[in-house]
Amino acid sequence: MIGLIAVTAAGRTSAARLASAWPDGRVYPGPARRAVTQAFAECDQIVCFLAVGATVRLIAPLLTAKTSDPGVVCVDEACAFVVPVAGAHAGGANRLARAAAGVLGATAVITTASDAAGIPALDEFGADLGFHCEPGGDLAEVGRAILSGERVTVSMDQTWPVPPLPPNVVRTESPEPGVPSIVVTDRAADVSSPSVIYRPPSLVLGAGASRGVTDAEIGGLMDAALAAAGVSPASVRQVATIDLKEDEQGLLLAARERGWPVTGYRADDLAAVRVPNPSEAVRAVTGTPSVAEAAALLAAGAGGVLAAGKRKSGNATVAIARRQPRGRLALVGLGPGARDLMSSRAIAELQRASVIVGLGQYVERIRDLLRPGSRVVASELGAEQERAAAAVAQTRAGHAVALVGSGDVGIYAMASPALEIADGSVEVVGVPGVTAAVAAAAVLGAPLGHDHACISLSDLHTPWEAIERRIAAAADADFVICFYNPRSQARAGHLVKGLAIVASRRPPQTPVGMVTDAYRPGQRVVLSTLAEVDPAKADMRTLVIVGSSQTHVVAGRMVTPRGYRWRQA
């Protein structure tokens, strides 16, 4: 819940705006001190429409630890600035400030050093992957070394799709003595200071139990198995068992006490898992020759391996499996070119990725947005399959990858070839972009107000005969037609032929709009008709829109009616 605190009329008005925009926002009325005290006890985050000094004095007696205190931001009386004052990272105050600024039309004033330098904050590094920062680490010292440009090492047992780290943070097999280090491991670690250790969610505990097992017995067996394997309980993601034991109270209580969810699997699914220590006695009772080992491996997923075989007590059995991290592939549409038409989510994904793959000219457009330490894999026009393969290969290696494309990456772009070769071993995130057709239509007016079809005139991937049939079918159906890739040096006649097919089925006065470099410097717009349009004015950066029989021009704007019959009351 987000607490909203205001004491002036202007503040209350702004608080009400946030409350209407945020379903979890709650306005706390009353005197400021009472409202702040109550919100601090009840809320995850707080927005104070108060001066920074006043807010600091009010929250100072309430602060206990940065890991548990709510994030607090202040908004000035003029609603011009939103300033995080406590819990910038752990409490999410920086994110809250940006969100509030977006609603209020204000400017978020972010002062944390890592954000100013464009590097991940160590106290939230890997948080979206489920990392737990081990208490007692040297966060401040390692963070200072990173910001100062000193050598810092990062070592990981497995490659996780972490965000980029600056060039002075060097990947090594293990920490170097006396050098500040970041360590990502599920194993027991004896690392010299200064260091920060993160526990990834890499382990699964498989568990089997006799009816009536106590939480003390099975919980003690779990702890002993983890200790014997030399791995951290903080890296356990879940407990897996057979569905017959999903109601076993001792098992459930032991898992709950340790903060681990329990998942059950059918005997048939468990029986299909190959294990090193099957038991016919277990099969006779449960229908599967293995519960603990099989459940651990099944929950670990593709690439999972046993970290420790089954370990038994009188009434329980446990085993440990290690998950294979999945790389993260973000398919990012950059929009037509103007920076303010690129979505905030696209920018966030570009800054989240440690590897950026794309056409060289597109990468150059967004290079200033990339975090220090990002690695760029750029190629030239025409190497679509190679770009897709490079992006998927980097993702399979465990990295966080952004594959970028102009407009929307899923429309005549890179998403299709990438997803054709990606498999379930990678995580995929799609970020839509403003397409060339949408951008050109907005420049022209409203030509896409009714049914429309998009057809590429490039025959690199589609035979020209098939393209001609599609153009004829769209024209016969009276679709508005958007021609992508209308004209190049090698295909100078394709647009002429395509327009001729449409002209044989539409009136000569049918509007035709051509937009080149929509929303980029040098944008060019031509509004003509089928009878008068000059195809030579188009190139590969042009989007051509041919109207339907209902499309017309109103005050210099191309409009296709929705087709409604408006009636006066």
N, C-alpha and C positions, 0 to 999 in steps of 0.2 A: 504494500500500500504506500502511496505517496501523500505525505501530509502537506497541506497548503496553508500558510499562515500569513495573514495580512491584518493591519490595524488602521489603514487609511482607506478612504473611499476609492482612490485610484488603485490601491493594492487589492482591495476586495474585488474590483471589476476584473483585474488581470487574473486573480486567483480563480474567479468564476470561469474565465476563458479556458484556463488549464483544466479545470474540473470537467468542463463539457467535452474537452478533447481527450481526456484520459479517463477511462472507465474505473481505474483503480485510484483516482485522485479523490482526496477528502479534505474539505475545508474545515479547519479547526478555529472556531470562534473564540472570543474572549480576550482578555489581556494577553500580551505577547508571552510573558514568562510562563504563564499557566499553559498556553497553547503549545509552546515549544517543548515544555517538559512532558506533556501528554503525548505529543507526536513523536518525540524521541523514544519513548517507551513502546510505541505501537507500530511505528512505520519503518519501512526499509529505506526510504529516502524522504527528504524534506525540502520544500521550496519556501523560503522566507522572503516576503516582500518588505524587507527591512534593510537598513544600512548594514554594511559588513561589520562595522565596529559593534553595533548593537547585537547582531547575531552572534558574534564571537563571544561577547560577554554572557549571553544567554546559554550557549551550549557548552561553554568551558567546564562548568561543574559536572556536566553530564557525560563527558567523554571518558571512555574506559580503554578501548583498544581499536586500532584501525581496522582490524579484521572483523569486528562485530558492530562498530558504530554505524549508524545510517549515514549515507552521503547527504551533505547539506549544501545547498546553493542559495545565493541571494540575488534578488532582482531589484534594481533601483526604482525609485518613484516614477521616473519618466519611462520606465519599461524599455530602456535602451540597452542595458547590459545584464548578462546573467553570469555570476561569478561563483565557481565552486570554492567553498571555504573549508570543507572537511570531507574526508573519504573520497578523494578524487578518483582513485582507482578501485580500491577494495569495496568502497561504498557506492561506486558507480556515479559519483557526482559529476565527473566530466561528461559522461554520456547523458546524464540528466540535464546538465546545462545546455548541451547542444539540442536536446529534444525540446526543452522549454523555449530556447531561442527560436527554434523553427516554428513553434506555435505562435509566439508573441511577436515575431518579426524583430527580435532583438539580436545582439551580438554576444556569443559565448566568449568569455574571457578565460582562456585556459592558461594556467601559469606553471603547471608541472613540467619539470625539465625534460623528461622523456618525450612528452608530447611535443614540446617546442623543438626538440631535436629530430622528431619523426621516427623514434624507435619504440619498440614495445616496452611497457612498464613491467619490471620484474615481478611486482606483486600481483599481476594478472596474466603473466606469461603462461600460455597454454591453457588458460582457464576454460576456453571454449572446447578444448579437447578433453577436459576432465582432469587436468593435472592438479595435484595438491602440492603446495609448497611446504616442505618439511619445516616445522618450527625450529627456531634457533639458528637459521641461516643468516649469512652476512649480506642481506639485501642492500643495505645502504652502501656498503663498501664496494660490492660488485657493481652496483648501479653507478657509483661515482667513477669507477674505472672505465666502464663503457662510455659514459658521457665525456670523459677526459681523453678518450682515444687511446688508452693503454691496451696492451695485449690482454685479452680475456679468452679463455678456452670454453668451448661447449662440447660436451660428450654425451652421447645417447647410446644406450644398448641397442635400440632399434631406431630407424628413421621415422620420425613423426612429422606430420605436416604443420610445423610451427611457422609463425610469421618470420619475415626476414630479420636478421640481426646485422648490425653495421659491420663493415669490413675488418675492424679491429677485433671482432669476436671470431675466433678461428675454430673450426671443427677439428677435434682430436679424438683419438681412441680412448684416452683417459686424461684426467687432469694433470697439469704440470706442477711440480712442487713450487710453492711460492707465488704462483700465478693465479689471479682471481679466476674462478671457474663457475660454470653453470653445468649441472649434472642432471640428466634425465634418466632415471633408472628405477626398476622395481626391486633391485637387489640391495642387500645390505651394503652400505657404502661407508668407507673410512676415508673421508676426503679432508685434506688439510685446508685450513682457512686461508684466505677468505673464499667462501663458496656458498652457492645456493643449490639445494637439492630438490628436484621436483619428482613426485611419484605419479607416473602415468597410470591410467586405468587398464593395465595390460593383463591382469590375472583373473582367472575364473576358478572358483573352488567347486569341485564336484563333490556331492555328498550323498551317501546312502545311509539308512538307519533302520534299526529294528523298531517295531511299534513300542512306544512308551519310552524311548530314549530320553534322557534328561538333557537340558540345555548345558549343564555343567560338563557332562561327558562329551557331547559332540562339539561344544564350543572349545573345550580344552584340546580335543583332537585337532580341530582346525588350527588353533594357535601353535600347537606343537608341529604340525605339518609345515606351516609357513616358516617357523623358526629353523626347522631341519633343512628346508630348501634354501634358506638364506635369502628370503624375499620379504618385502614389506607388506603388512596388512593394509597400508594406505593405498596400495595398487590393486586391491581386489575390487573388481567391478561388480560381481554378483556371485551368488551361490546357485548352482544348477543341480537338479535332482530329477527323479522320476515323478510323474504326475501323481502317482499313488501316495507320495510323501509330501504333497503340497500343503496338507493340513496337519503335518506332524508337529505338535506344539513345541517339543524340545528343539527341533531344528529351526523352526520359525523364530523362537525366542532368542536362540544363540545368534542367528543372523541379524535380528533386529538390534540386539545389544551392540553389535559391531557396525551397524549402519549399512548392511548389505541386503539388497533385494533378493528374493528367491524366485527362481523360474523352474517350472516343471516341464518334462518332455514325456511323450508317449513311449511305451516300451518298444513298439515297432521301430520308432526313429532311433532309439538308443541301440537297439540290436543291430542296426545297419552300420554302426560306427566300429571300425577296427581298433582294438585295444591290445596292449601287451599282456594284460593279466585277466583274461576272461574266466568266468566261473560257472560251471554247469549247475552248481548248487544255487547260485543267485538266479540263473535262468529258470529253474524249477519254481522259484517263489514269485519272481517278478515278470517273467517273460522275456528277459534280456540277460545276456551273460555278463553284463557290466552296467553298473549304475554310476558310480563315482567317476571313473575314468571316462566313460562314454559321455556322460552329461557335461563334464568339464570340456571335452573336445568339441562337442556339438555346440555349446554356448560360445566357445572361442571362435567359431566360424572358420571360413576358408583360411588356410595357412596356419591355423592354430596347432600347437604342439604341446605335449605333456612336459611340464616343468618338474613335476614330481609324480611318480606312480602312486597307486593307492596305498594308504596307510590306515591300519585298522585298530579299533579298540574292541571292547566286548560287544557293543551294540551299534557301532557306527563305523563308517569307512569314508575317507576323504581322499581326493586327488587334486592336483593343481595343473591347470593348462595356461599357456601363455598365448595371448592373441597376437595376430599379425596386424600392425597398424595399417589403416587404409589411407592412401594418398587422397588429396582433395583437389578435384578439377573444377574450377569455376569457369563457366562459359559466359563471357562478359561482352554484352553489346555496348559499344561506345557512343551510339547515336550518330547523327548526321555530321557532326563536326564541331558545332558550338559547344563550349564547355558547359554553359548553363543548361543545355539539353541532355547532358549526361546525368544519369540518376545518382543520387547519393549512395545507393547500394552498390552501383558499379564502382564508384570511387573507393568504397570500403573494401570491396573484393580485390581491387588492384593493390591496395595497401596491405591486405592480408596475405597476399601471395608472395612466396619467396622466389618463384620462377614465373616470368612473363613470356608467353609465346605469341607471336603474331607477325603479320606483314610489317616490314620495316617502316613504311610510311605511317601506319597506324600506331606503332609503338612510339614513334617520335612525337606523336600528338599528345601522349599521356606520360612521357618520360618524367616530367616534373612532378607528377603525382606519386611516383614510386618511392618506397621506403629505402633508406640507405641499406645496402647489402643485397638488394634484389638482383637476381640474375636474369638477363634478357637473352632470349633465343629468337632472333629475328631472321626472316628470310624474305626473298623477293617475290614479285608477282608470279603466280602460276605454280607455286610449290605447295598447293593445298594439302595434298596427301602427306608430304614430308612434314609440314607444320603440325598436322593432326597427329601423326605418329610420334613426333618429338614431344608434344604435350602429354600424350597418353603414357609414353615411356617415362617421363619425369614423374608423372603421377604414380605409376606403378612402383617407382623407386621410393615412394613414400612422401614426396614433397607436396607442398601447397602450390598449385599451378593455376595461373589465369591464362586462358586462351582467349584472345581478344579479336574482335572483328568490328568493322564499321557498321552503323545501323544496328540491326538486331543480328546477333551471331547465329541465330537459327534460321535465317532467311537468306538463301543463296550465299551461305557463309560456312564457317568452320565447324559448327556444332554437329552437323550430319556426319562428315567424315570422321570426326573424333569419336562420336558415340557408336559408330559402326564397329570400331575396334576396341572400345573400352568394355570392360566386363564388370562383374560384381565385386571385384577386388578393389575398386576405387569408388570414392564418394563423388557425386556430381551435383553441382549447384548451378542453376541457370539464372542469369540476370538479363532480363529483356532490355532492349534499347529502342529508341525511336527509329523506325525503319525509314529507308529512303522514300518509299511510297507515302508514308504518313507525313514526312517532312515536306515533300514536294506538294502534296495535297494541301497542307496548311498554307504554303506560300501562294498557291493558285486560288484558294477559296475553300470550296467544299465539293470537290468533284467525286469524292467517294461516299456520298450521302446515301447511296443504295448499293445493290449487289455489284461486286467488282472482282476481277481476276488479275493475278500477277503472272506474267510470262517473261522468261528470260530469252533474249534473242541470241544468246551465245550458243553456238553448236559444238563447243568443246566437250560437253558431257551429254548432249541430246542431239540426235540426228535432225537436220534441218527439216526433213519431211515431217517428222513428228511435231516440230514447232509450228509448222504451217497448219497442220490439222488442229492443233490447239487454238491457234489464233482464229481460224474459221469457226470452230465450235463456240468460242467465247463471243465472237461477233454475232453469230446466229442467235445466241441466247440473249443478246442485247446487254451484255455485261459492259460496264466501264472497264477498260483494259489499261493496266500499268505495264509498260515495257521496261524491264531491267536490261542492262548491258546492251543498249540499243545500237551502238555503232563504234567500231574500232578500225584501225588501219587495215586489219586483215578481214574485217567483216563490214566493209563500208556499205554494202547493198542490202543488208538484212532489214534495216529499218524501212527502207524504201519498199521492199517486198511485203513486210508486215503491214504497213499502212495501206498498201494497195489492196490487200486481202480485206481489211476492214472497210475501205472505201467502196468496195464492190457490194457491201451489205448495209451501208449507212449513208445518209444524206451528205452532200458535200459541205454543208455548213456546220457539220458536227464539230464541236470545239476540240482542239488539241492543245494541251499545255506541255511545255518542256521546261524543266528546271535543272540547271547545272550548278553543282557545288551548293546545294541547299544549306543555308545557315552557315556558310563558310565565307571567308573573304573572296570577293570576286563572283558572288552569286549572280547568275544570269537567269532571266525568266522570259520565255516567249509564249504568248497566247495567240493561237492561230486557229485554223480550221483544217479539215481533211483536204479541202481543195487547195489551200494556200500554204500549208506547212512546208518548211524547208528542212528536210532531214539532215542536210549538211551542217546544221547548227548544233547537232547533238554529238556527244562523244561518250566514252565509257563512264564519265561522272555525271551523266544526264539521266534523269528519270522522265519518261514520256508517258503522259496520261491522255488516253483517247476517250472522249465521252460516250455515253449511250445515246439512244435516240431521244432521251428526255433531258440530257444535259444541255444547259444553255449558259449564256454569259449575262451577269447582272452587275452593272456598275464596274465593269472590268474584272469581275471575279467569276471563276468557273464554278457552276453549281449543278449538282445532280439532286433533284427533289427526292424526298423520302417517299413520296407517293401517297401520303395521307390525304383523306378528304376532310378538310377542316370545316366544321359547321358552326355557324353562329348560334349562340344560345337564344 
